[in-house]
Amino acid sequence: MFETMGRCPIWLVGMMGAGKSAVGPLLASSLGRRFVDTDVEIERSAGMAVSQIFSVEGERAFRDRERQLIEDLSGGGDVVALGGGAIAQPGDVFGEATWAPGEGAVAIVMDQVVQP
């Protein structure tokens, strides 16, 4: 199925512990795509853990970073694990990002814990 979709992003959605970071690299590897975990990328760019960002800068600053990263990734063909709260935020966390099925992307909702 994914092979015929071109290079649109594949968003992995689910709460913390659902297995997005475990399944994502396997899916990306099998499709010849890059895997990105948004929380890991935000931590790398901020130079601190997500919990520290929340403590030092506040949730709003974290969500702003998250929103910008999602927008940056929306034009590529990566497999992206979204943070557990990314789609649960008031308003449109995705802004102009192409993320929804039917809009040039695939969203996979993971609601079971996966252990590789």
Backbone as JSON, one array per atom type, in Angstrom:
{
  "sequence": "MFETMGRCPIWLVGMMGAGKSAVGPLLASSLGRRFVDTDVEIERSAGMAVSQIFSVEGERAFRDRERQLIEDLSGGGDVVALGGGAIAQPGDVFGEATWAPGEGAVAIVMDQVVQP",
  "N": [[0.82, -1.2, 0.0], [1.84, 1.35, 0.91], [3.97, 1.73, -0.82], [2.94, 2.61, -3.23], [2.22, 5.19, -2.84], [3.9, 7.29, -3.32], [6.01, 9.88, -2.12], [4.81, 10.88, 0.21], [4.29, 12.0, 3.62], [4.22, 9.71, 6.41], [2.41, 9.58, 9.2], [2.72, 8.61, 12.51], [0.55, 8.07, 15.05], [-0.41, 8.26, 18.42], [-0.78, 7.57, 21.92], [1.71, 8.05, 24.52], [3.89, 5.33, 24.84], [2.59, 3.65, 23.1], [4.03, 2.46, 21.09], [5.08, 3.77, 18.9], [7.71, 4.68, 18.49], [9.02, 2.29, 18.43], [7.93, 0.79, 16.31], [8.12, 2.6, 14.2], [10.89, 2.96, 13.16], [11.23, 0.41, 12.01], [9.19, 0.31, 10.07], [9.95, 2.52, 8.49], [12.49, 1.66, 7.58], [11.78, -0.6, 6.09], [10.48, 0.62, 4.0], [12.35, 2.2, 2.89], [12.7, 4.77, 3.85], [13.28, 7.73, 5.85], [13.25, 7.8, 9.42], [11.67, 9.78, 11.85], [11.41, 10.88, 15.11], [9.4, 13.03, 16.71], [9.58, 14.06, 19.35], [12.2, 13.34, 20.11], [13.66, 14.75, 18.19], [12.96, 17.4, 18.85], [14.06, 17.55, 21.42], [16.77, 17.27, 20.74], [17.24, 19.59, 19.18], [16.62, 21.59, 21.03], [18.36, 21.1, 23.06], [17.74, 20.01, 25.47], [15.74, 17.88, 27.6], [12.31, 16.9, 26.95], [10.74, 17.15, 29.27], [12.22, 19.07, 30.64], [11.97, 21.26, 28.91], [9.24, 21.78, 29.23], [9.29, 22.51, 31.96], [11.1, 24.71, 32.05], [10.53, 26.45, 29.86], [7.82, 26.18, 29.43], [4.62, 24.69, 28.5], [3.42, 25.84, 26.24], [5.59, 26.87, 24.71], [6.85, 24.47, 24.09], [4.85, 23.26, 22.52], [4.77, 25.08, 20.41], [7.3, 24.65, 19.26], [6.91, 22.0, 18.52], [4.77, 22.23, 16.69], [6.02, 23.73, 14.64], [8.01, 21.94, 13.8], [6.45, 19.81, 12.85], [5.19, 21.09, 10.7], [7.5, 21.58, 9.16], [8.22, 18.97, 8.5], [6.1, 18.08, 7.0], [6.23, 18.24, 4.23], [7.83, 16.23, 3.3], [8.82, 12.76, 2.77], [8.96, 11.23, 5.05], [8.74, 8.79, 7.75], [7.03, 9.52, 10.56], [7.0, 9.75, 14.01], [4.72, 11.07, 16.09], [4.53, 13.12, 19.01], [2.78, 12.08, 21.97], [0.75, 13.92, 22.71], [0.34, 15.54, 20.51], [-1.81, 15.7, 18.59], [-3.87, 16.25, 20.23], [-4.2, 18.81, 21.02], [-5.74, 22.0, 21.67], [-7.29, 23.77, 19.01], [-5.68, 23.92, 15.78], [-3.12, 22.0, 15.64], [-1.56, 21.23, 13.55], [-1.51, 23.25, 11.71], [-0.72, 24.45, 8.57], [0.21, 22.05, 7.77], [0.43, 19.07, 5.87], [-1.19, 16.34, 6.72], [-3.32, 14.63, 7.05], [-5.17, 11.69, 6.07], [-6.03, 11.47, 2.66], [-5.18, 13.97, 2.13], [-2.71, 13.91, 0.99], [-1.12, 12.41, 2.66], [-0.54, 9.84, 5.15], [-2.07, 8.77, 8.1], [-1.41, 6.8, 10.82], [-3.01, 5.36, 13.4], [-2.05, 4.32, 16.48], [-3.13, 2.29, 18.9], [-2.59, 0.3, 20.65], [-0.25, -1.26, 22.8], [2.9, -1.96, 21.55], [5.36, -4.38, 21.31], [8.47, -4.96, 20.12]],
  "CA": [[0.0, 0.0, 0.0], [2.64, 2.57, 1.04], [4.88, 1.87, -1.95], [2.26, 3.28, -4.33], [1.79, 6.51, -2.4], [4.89, 8.33, -3.55], [6.83, 10.26, -0.98], [4.07, 11.65, 1.22], [4.64, 11.57, 4.98], [3.42, 8.73, 7.16], [2.38, 10.05, 10.59], [2.35, 7.61, 13.51], [-0.18, 8.81, 16.07], [-0.81, 7.43, 19.55], [-0.32, 8.05, 23.2], [3.0, 7.58, 24.96], [3.93, 3.9, 25.13], [1.84, 2.87, 22.11], [4.96, 1.74, 20.23], [5.42, 4.55, 17.71], [9.17, 4.72, 18.34], [9.48, 0.92, 18.17], [7.45, 0.39, 14.99], [8.52, 3.59, 13.21], [12.12, 2.63, 12.45], [11.02, -0.8, 11.21], [8.4, 0.7, 8.9], [10.78, 3.38, 7.65], [13.52, 0.84, 6.96], [11.17, -1.47, 5.07], [10.05, 1.45, 2.88], [13.47, 3.0, 2.42], [12.46, 6.15, 4.26], [13.89, 8.18, 7.1], [12.36, 7.84, 10.58], [11.84, 10.93, 12.74], [10.59, 10.93, 16.32], [9.35, 14.48, 16.96], [10.08, 14.39, 20.7], [13.66, 13.22, 20.08], [14.17, 15.87, 17.39], [12.79, 18.62, 19.64], [15.08, 17.5, 22.47], [18.07, 17.53, 20.12], [17.36, 20.99, 18.77], [16.52, 22.44, 22.22], [19.46, 20.8, 23.97], [17.23, 19.58, 26.77], [14.65, 16.91, 27.55], [10.96, 17.45, 26.85], [10.31, 17.56, 30.61], [12.9, 20.33, 30.96], [11.34, 22.31, 28.11], [8.0, 22.1, 29.93], [9.62, 23.2, 33.21], [11.83, 25.96, 31.86], [9.89, 27.33, 28.87], [6.37, 26.02, 29.47], [4.01, 23.84, 27.47], [3.18, 26.62, 25.01], [6.84, 26.9, 23.95], [7.06, 23.13, 23.54], [3.87, 23.05, 21.43], [5.22, 25.9, 19.28], [8.4, 23.9, 18.64], [6.31, 20.81, 17.92], [4.0, 22.67, 15.52], [6.95, 24.11, 13.58], [8.65, 20.73, 13.31], [5.44, 19.09, 12.06], [5.08, 21.81, 9.44], [8.72, 21.34, 8.4], [8.24, 17.58, 8.03], [4.91, 17.75, 6.21], [6.5, 18.19, 2.8], [8.73, 15.14, 2.96], [8.28, 11.41, 2.75], [9.44, 10.53, 6.24], [7.85, 8.15, 8.72], [7.17, 10.43, 11.69], [6.29, 9.45, 15.25], [4.29, 12.3, 16.75], [4.4, 13.05, 20.46], [1.47, 11.62, 22.38], [-0.25, 14.98, 22.81], [0.39, 16.42, 19.34], [-3.1, 15.95, 17.95], [-4.88, 16.48, 21.27], [-4.12, 20.21, 21.44], [-6.82, 22.88, 21.19], [-6.94, 24.42, 17.75], [-5.1, 23.08, 14.75], [-1.69, 21.86, 15.89], [-0.87, 20.98, 12.3], [-1.45, 24.44, 10.87], [-0.81, 24.16, 7.14], [0.86, 20.77, 7.5], [-0.33, 18.02, 5.22], [-1.03, 15.19, 7.59], [-4.49, 13.78, 7.13], [-5.45, 10.84, 4.91], [-6.78, 12.2, 1.65], [-4.52, 15.25, 1.92], [-1.34, 13.67, 0.61], [-0.38, 11.76, 3.73], [-1.21, 8.74, 5.84], [-1.96, 8.79, 9.55], [-1.64, 5.49, 11.41], [-3.31, 5.52, 14.82], [-1.62, 3.16, 17.25], [-3.81, 2.34, 20.2], [-2.19, -0.86, 21.42], [1.18, -1.27, 23.11], [3.62, -2.87, 20.66], [6.69, -4.74, 21.78], [9.15, -5.63, 19.01]],
  "C": [[0.86, 1.26, 0.0], [3.54, 2.8, -0.17], [4.25, 2.65, -3.09], [1.9, 4.72, -4.01], [2.78, 7.62, -2.73], [5.63, 8.64, -2.27], [6.07, 11.12, 0.03], [4.43, 11.14, 2.61], [3.69, 10.51, 5.52], [3.53, 9.14, 8.62], [1.94, 8.9, 11.49], [1.79, 8.37, 14.71], [-0.57, 7.84, 17.18], [-0.24, 8.01, 20.83], [1.05, 7.46, 23.54], [2.92, 6.09, 25.31], [3.2, 3.03, 24.12], [2.74, 2.11, 21.15], [5.37, 2.47, 18.98], [6.92, 4.52, 17.44], [9.76, 3.33, 18.11], [9.13, 0.49, 16.75], [7.98, 1.32, 13.9], [9.79, 3.26, 12.45], [12.0, 1.4, 11.56], [10.25, -0.48, 9.93], [9.24, 1.54, 7.95], [11.84, 2.57, 6.9], [12.93, -0.01, 5.84], [10.73, -0.69, 3.84], [11.17, 2.29, 2.3], [13.3, 4.48, 2.7], [13.2, 6.46, 5.55], [12.82, 8.15, 8.19], [12.7, 9.05, 11.43], [10.88, 10.79, 13.91], [10.57, 12.4, 16.73], [9.87, 14.85, 18.34], [11.61, 14.35, 20.73], [14.26, 14.4, 19.3], [14.06, 17.19, 18.13], [13.84, 18.67, 20.75], [16.46, 17.82, 21.91], [18.25, 19.0, 19.8], [17.34, 21.95, 19.97], [17.71, 22.24, 23.17], [19.0, 20.44, 25.36], [16.06, 18.62, 26.56], [13.3, 17.61, 27.47], [10.49, 17.94, 28.22], [10.96, 18.87, 31.04], [12.3, 21.5, 30.17], [10.05, 22.75, 28.78], [8.28, 22.91, 31.2], [10.2, 24.59, 32.99], [11.07, 26.94, 30.97], [8.37, 27.27, 28.88], [5.84, 25.19, 28.31], [3.81, 24.58, 26.16], [4.43, 26.65, 24.12], [7.12, 25.54, 23.33], [6.12, 22.91, 22.36], [4.23, 23.89, 20.21], [6.35, 25.21, 18.53], [7.84, 22.69, 17.87], [5.57, 21.17, 16.63], [4.93, 23.02, 14.36], [7.62, 22.89, 12.97], [7.69, 19.94, 12.43], [5.27, 19.77, 10.71], [6.3, 21.57, 8.56], [8.75, 19.95, 7.79], [7.1, 17.24, 7.08], [5.16, 17.65, 4.71], [7.36, 17.03, 2.36], [8.04, 13.79, 3.01], [8.7, 10.59, 3.93], [8.33, 9.77, 6.94], [8.09, 8.92, 10.01], [6.33, 9.97, 12.87], [5.99, 10.78, 15.94], [4.23, 12.08, 18.25], [2.96, 12.72, 20.83], [0.39, 12.68, 22.43], [-0.39, 15.85, 21.57], [-0.98, 16.71, 18.74], [-4.22, 16.23, 18.95], [-4.93, 17.94, 21.71], [-5.31, 21.0, 20.9], [-6.37, 23.59, 19.91], [-6.29, 23.43, 16.82], [-3.59, 23.0, 14.93], [-0.9, 21.69, 14.6], [-0.81, 22.18, 11.39], [-1.67, 24.09, 9.41], [-0.23, 22.8, 6.79], [-0.1, 19.8, 6.82], [-0.14, 16.76, 6.04], [-2.17, 14.21, 7.51], [-4.64, 12.89, 5.89], [-6.32, 11.62, 3.92], [-6.18, 13.56, 1.36], [-3.05, 15.05, 1.61], [-0.5, 13.03, 1.68], [-1.2, 10.62, 4.3], [-1.0, 8.94, 7.33], [-2.31, 7.39, 10.06], [-1.83, 5.7, 12.91], [-2.95, 4.21, 15.53], [-2.24, 3.24, 18.62], [-3.54, 1.1, 21.05], [-0.7, -0.76, 21.69], [1.84, -2.34, 22.24], [4.99, -3.13, 21.25], [7.38, -5.53, 20.67], [9.83, -6.91, 19.44]]
}
